[in-house]
C-alpha cells in the first residue's frame, strides 16, 4: 500500500516490486491509497482493508523446504530452522533446509557456522535416528537428540555476538535502558552534558510518540553517573554520555572498550587516530557489568541533529566517529542529512575490531 501522490518514492517502484513477486508465484497485490502522499500510516490502519487481506491468508504450518537469509543473529529463525552462529559478521548468511523423508534432511548454506533444525512432527519422528547432509558432509543423530549442526566451531572467547546481544547501536533501545550523564567536569561541561542527555531523551520520546502521564521530579530515563546503582548496572542498557574524564562510569569501563580515548577530543580505532573538538563517537558494546546487556558510548558531538525524528536511530552500525558536516554522499532531502562519517563499522562476532568491517572516509 502506498500513497497515490508519494513525494519520496515513486509508485512505479512499488508496482514493479509487486510484479516481480507475482512472477515468482507469490500472492502479492499493489493498493494505491487515493489522494495521499508518503505518510499513510493512519489511513492504512484506520481502514479494514489490510486486516481483511491478512485474515484470508495463513502461513503453511509445516513447509517441507525452508529458505532463509539474514545479516544478523538478531533475526535468525524461519519456521523450523534456526541460525545459531555465522562464520563472518557483516556478510549475508543463507540457509536452505529440506525434509527428504525418513528423518533425512538436506541443507545448503552460505556463511553459516552452526544451525539447529526443529522439524514439526509432520516431517520428523524424534523417536528415530536422523541424518542431516550439508554439502558432502553427513551429521548423524541418535533418537531424541537435538538436530544441532556445528560446521565451524567457535573459538573460545569471553565475548561472542548472540541473538540477544549483537548490536547495532539502536538495539540498546529495544530493552530497558538508561541515559547516564557525566557530572565530573566543570560546571560548564556538566551543563553541556546534561543538555545532551535531555536532548537524547526528548528525541527518543518524539520517535516513540511517548507522552509522560504524570509529572516527576526526576526523569526515569536519566540518571547521574554518581547515582547509578548496582541494580541499574546489572539490569539496564547504559547509554553513557561524556568522556572518561567527565563520566565516572565511562572512566571505569574505558580500558575494556575496543575503541580508546585520547584525551577529551580524540578517539583511537586500531592504528588510526581521530582528533578534534568538532567530532563525536557513538559505540555499542556488551556491558562489563552484565554481558547480556549493552553499554553505548556517546562522546563529543551529538549525532543526528539534522535528521527528522523518525530517522534519528537509522542505519548506525556498531560504532561511528563523525563530525558536524553533513554527509553529502546522500542526496539532500526535506528530512535532513546524517552527520559525515569519518570512521565507522561493525565489530566481528567476538566483538573485536575487524579491518574488513571498518570504513574510513577518504
N, C-alpha and C positions, 0 to 999 in steps of 0.2 A: 504494500500500500504506500502510495506516495502522492504528495500534493500536486495537483494539476499544474500549478504555477511555481513549482520549486525553483528558487533562485540560486541554489547552491549545487544541486545535482540534476542533470537533465533527465527528463522522463525516459528518453530512449535508452539510457543506461539500464534502468530497471526492466524495461521491456526486453532488451537484449538478454539480460540475465535470466529472465523467466523463459524466454525462448530456448536458451541453452539447457536449462533444467528440464524442460519438456522434451527436448530432443534426446536426453539421457533417460527418459522414461519416468521422470518424477512428476508428481501431482502438483503442478505449480500454476499460479494464476496471478495476473497483474491487475490491481484495482486502483485506478487513479481516484484521489479524493477531490471531488469537483470544487473549484473555487478557492482552494487552499494553496499556501506556499510550502516552505520547508518544514515548519513546525506544526505537525498534525497530531501530536500525541493525544490531546484532549478530544479531538474529533474522532480518532480511531477508537479509543477506549470508552467513549460515551455512547457508541453505537453497538448493535448486536452482531454486526457483520462478522468480525473476526472470531467471536466466540461461537457463533453458529457454524462457521467454517471448521473450527477445531473440533466441535462436538461430532462432526460427521466422520472424523478420522481417528484411527488408532495405530499406535506403533505395533509392529509384529512382536509377539511375546518371546519367541524363540527362533530368531533367524539362524539359518544354518551357516551363513557366512557373515562375518563382521569385518568391515574395512574402516580403519580409524587413523587419522593423522593428528598430531599435536606438536606444539612448540614448547610445552611446559608440563611438568608433573602436576601442576595445579589442576589441569584438565586432562585426566589420564585414564578415563574409563568410558567404554561404549559397550552397552549390553553386557555380555559375559566375558569381556576382555579388559584387563587392567594392565596398564604400563607401569611397572614398578621402578624402572631406572632407565636413563638414557646413557648412551655411550658418550656423546658430546653435547654440552649445553649450547643453546643458541642456534641449533640446526633443527630442521624439520625431522620429526620421527614418524614412521609409518608402520602399521602392522595390519596384516590381513590373516584372519584365522578362520578355518573352515572345518566343520564337522563332517568326517568321511563315513561315519557309521562304525559300529563295532568298537566304540571307545577309542577311535583313532582321529587325530586332528593334524591338519597341515597348516603351517604358518609361514608366511613371508614377512620379512621385517627389514626396515632401514633405520639405523641409529637407535636400536633398542638393545639395552644391556640385560634387562630382566623383565619378565611379564608373568602374569598369572591368568589362567583360564578357569572360569567358574560356570561351566555349561549347565543349562537347566536340565531337568530330568527328561525332557523330550529328546535331548541329544546325548545324554551321558548317564551311564549306570555306575554310581560311585562304589558299588559292591564288587566291581570287576577291575582288573588292571587296565591301565590306559597307556597310550603311546602318543607323544607329540613329536612331529617331524618338523624341524626348522632347517630349510635348505637340505643339506645332505646329512645333517646330524639328527639322531634319534634320542629322545629323552623318554625313558620308561618309568612308570609309576605303579606302585603296588596299590591294591584296593584300599580305598579310604584315605589315600594320600593326596594332599592338595597339589594341583597341577601348576606348580610354580617352577618356571624355567629360568635359569640363570645362564645367559650366553657369555657374558663377560663379567666376572666377579669384580665387585668394587674394592678399591684399595682401603686398607684400614685408615680411618680418619676420624678425628674428633668431631668434624662437622661435615654434613652432606646435605645437599638440597633434597627436600622431601615434598610430598604434596601439601603438607601443612606450612612449610617454611621454605619457599623457593624464590621469593621476590615476584615481580619487580617492586619499585618503590610504593606504588599505590596499594599493594597488598597489605601494607601495615594498617590501612583504614578499614580492612574487612573483618577485623575482630577488635576487641576492646583496646583503646589506645588513649594516650595522654600526651599533650604538648608540655614538655618540661623546659622551662625557660631559665637561662642563667642569671645569677644575681651576684656574681663575684667580681664584676668590673667596677668602674667608677660610676657615679650617678647618671652621667650622660649615656654611657654604654648600656647600663642596665635598663634605662628607659627605652632605648632603641630596640633592645632585645625583647622587652615586654611588648612593645608595639608590634614587633614582627610576630610574636605569638598570638596576639589579638587578631592580627590580620589573617593568620593561618586558620584560626578558629572560625572567623567570620566567613572565610572562603569555603570552609567545609560545610558550614550551616547553610550557606547560599546554594552550594552544589546539591545538598540533600534536601533543600527546601524545608529545613527543620525550624521549628518555632519554639522558643522556650515557653513553657507553660506557666512557670512561676518565677518571680524574681529571686535571685540568690546573691548572697554576699560574695561567694566565690564561684567562678565558672567551673563546672565539673570537668571540663576538658583541659584545664590548665592547672599546672602546679609549679611552684618554685623549686629549683634544684635542691635547695636545702630542706625542703619539706617532703620530698619524695620518700615514702615509707617502704618497708620490706614487702608488704603485700602488693603494692603497686609495681614494685620492681619485678616481682615474680609473675604477676597476672596480666600486665599490660604491655602492649607495644609502646615503646617510649620514643617520642619524636623530640630529639634534643636540639634546642636552639641556642646557638652561641659557639664558642670555641673552647678548647681545653682550659684556657686561662679564665674565661668568664662563666663557664658552666661546670660545676664541680662533678656532676655525673659523667659528663663527657671526658673530663680530665681522668676520671677513674678508669674508664674503659679504652681510652685512646691508644694505649700501647698494643691492644689486641686487635685493632682495626687494620684492614689491609691497605687503606689509604692513610697516609701520615700527614701530620700538620707541620708546617714550617712557620712558626710564629702565628700571628693573628690573621695574616693575609696571604698565606701560602699553603699549597697542597702538593703532596708528592705521590705520584702514581707510578710505582716501579722506579724506573730511572728518569722519569720525567718530572719536572717541577713547574708549577704554575703559580705565579705571584702577582698580586695587585690588589688594591683596595676596592676595585670595581668588579670583583669576581665572587662566585659563590660555589658551594658544594652541597649537593644532595646525595645521600648514600643510604642504602638499606643493608642490614647485616643481622645474623642471628644474635639475640640478646645474650651477653655474657652472664646475665642474671637468671636466664631461663632460655635454653636453646630452642624451645618450642614457641618463643615469642621473638619479636624483632626489636632492634633499635634503628631509628632513622636519624641521620645527622643532617641538620640544616645549618650551615655555617656561612657567614658572609652575606652576600647579596640574596634577597628574597626572589625566588623563581616565579615566573609566570604573571607578572603584574600586567602585561598587555593582553593576556588571554581571557576569553569570555569565561563566565563562571562554570559553564558545563564542560570546559576543556582544561581546567586547572590541573587535573590529575592524569591527563592523557599521555601515553607513549613514553614516559620516562623509563629508562632501563634500571639496572641495579645501582648505577652511580652516574653522575654527571657533574662536570665542572663547567661553569658558564660565565658569561659576562653580561653587561647591561644592553649590549647591542641586540637588535632583532635578528633572527635567523632569516637572511634574505634568500636562502635557497627555497623557501616555501612561499608561494605566491601570496601577496598581500590581500587579505580578505577583511570583511567587516568585523569579524570576531577576533582580530588581533593576531599577533605572532608570538611564538615561543622565544625565549632567550637564545642567543647564539651559543652553541655547544663548543667548548674548547677541547674537551676530552670526555668521552662517555663510553659506557659499555656494560657488559654483564660479567659477573663472576662465574667461574666454572662450577661444575657440580659439587666441588669440595669447598666452595666459597673462596677460591683463590683468584688473584688477578690472572688473566689469560690474554696474551698479546693478540691472539686471533679474535678475541671478543672485545677488543678495545679500539675505539675510533678516535682519531685526533684531527682537529681542524687544521687544514693546511693553508 
